[in-house]
Amino acid sequence: MSSLTWGRRYRCRAVFAQLNDWLRSQGITARRAIHELRKEAGSIVATQSGIHAASRFLRHADIQITAAHYSDHKERITVPLGAMLKPDNVADTPRREEETDAKASLRA
């Protein structure tokens, strides 16, 4: 037992030291490397699942805390219109050769 009195010893100190060393070896230079890991995890959850999921994941007391620090709009939003326009059960019809030849001559 360390010189700390009973009940004051932090049981995760060795694990956190190993994690801190590993984070430093991965290039994390922030003063609080483990907190930086938590922030990055929260950012990933916010990007993939939304700000409400990130708030629950990070155990913030209020959604405003999460909204102030994590952006929900990191990914570019796209709508898969191509998938909506052509159902899976529709087959492509073969083009007639003269249509293809006429379009090719217009391009030239």
Protein Blocks (a to p, Z undefined) as FASTA:
>chain_A
ZZbdehiacfklmmmmmmmmmmmmnopabfblmlmmmmmmmmmmmmmnojklmmmmnopa
bfklmmmmpcfklbccdddfklmmmcfkbccddddfklmmmmmmmmZZ
